[in-house]
Amino acid sequence: MVRLILLLVALLLAPIATLAAPAPLILISVDGLRADYLRRGLTPTINALAADGVTTPAMRPSFPSLTFPNHYTLVTGLRPDRHGIVNNNMDDPELGRFALSLRGAVEDGRWWQDGEPLWVTAEKAGLPTATMFWPGSEAAIRGTRPGRWLPFDGKLPNTARVAQVLAWLDATPRPRFLTLYFDTVDHDGHDFGPDSPQVNAAVAEVDARIADLLAGLKARRIQANIVLVADHGMAQVSNDRRILLDGLINPADVRFVAGGAVAALEPAPGKADAVRAALLRPHAHMACHDKAAIPPALAYGRHRRVPSIICIAEPGWLIWLSAPTPEQAARPLAGMHGYDPAHPDMAASFVAAGPAFRRGLVLPPFDNVHLHPLLLRLLGLPPLASDGDPAVLAPALR
């Protein structure tokens, strides 16, 4: 009789248990948080999360190791060559020009429609979402937006970003998937270099904001699965390590689509042979490739937005069409990314903790495309075709 009563009680309580709110998933990006920054003794909060969860010595970005391409890879599981955000600056034969500063392009869903970001997948499945700044989240992609989102405002303090995420968690319905984005570490890395006191201060400040987020979750008795990532690392550069292409080609013979660690060029009509002859040969501190002959390991060169010639700088060097203007020279870059993802300076951070994750696990280095299947599983969503392999990060889960 006692066993029968216990069984009846269990059956009565079972529906209540199923009504318990599932753990929200919070995907945090610290732009430019190079993997070894977490070994500088500046991040007690993030390191505590790693000790209580899962981490890796290095998460490899996709090529090119730039902000927009890799943020979109993280939420689609596709390499940039497949999802179409092939650079921070690019041209499309139908859509025209794309750049981070061109709001009309950033907010145009047609640029992003070759991939399906996680918030679109979640919204289509009936899961509420909220994005505190993430490349692509300001556009209606395949007709769907995040349930809650804000247009990017680089001046919004990190404290306010955390406060907004916590406010969204107080709302009804509570989001199941949220993003949170910090860009201060990346900005100071570009301006002052990866080994600067300014970068160290920015890293410590972001760690304090993560502590604010955790305190807010604890006060609300919310057990969340937290996945903290970076899009890329950062390499030291300097004014005396510039490659100027106007010493090799006539600038009028090309359309210079993008420069920096990776230069993207389209020869003008009738000038392709001359440009190729000048660039597609050995050079000091850079290698130029025809679109069809980019090294296979970079998984790049098939998309229509990849120009005909791609030049890749040796880490620490920059490629420009011509010398900087006096205004540009007055504020030289001290750090840059975009280089071969295999270089240690491009390694990105990864930390995951929460009720779904094992504790104290250190994974071998992995490519960032493998994150997407893990995020889908955390949301209880079925796998989607992508460049990621669900088996790579499956050991992270309990």
Secondary structure, DSSP 8 states (H G I E B T S, - for coil): -HHHHHHHHHHHHHHHHHTS----EEEEEETT-BGGGGGSS--HHHHHHHHHSEE-S-EE--SS--HHHHHHHHHH---HHHHS--SSSEEETTTEEE-TT-HHHHT-GGGTTTS--HHHHHHHTT--EEEES-TTTTS-BTTB--SEE----TTS-HHHHHHHHHHHHHSSS--SEEEEEE-HHHHHHHHH-TTSHHHHHHHHHHHHHHHHHHHHHHHTT---EEEEE-S---EE--TTSEEEGGGTS-GGGEEEEE-BSEEEEEE-TT-HHHHHHHHSS-BTTEEEEEGGGS-GGG--S-STTS-SEEEEE-TT-EEESS---HHHHHS--SEE--S-TTSGGG-B-EEEESTTB-SSEE---EEGGGHHHHHHHHTT-----SS--HHHHGGGB-
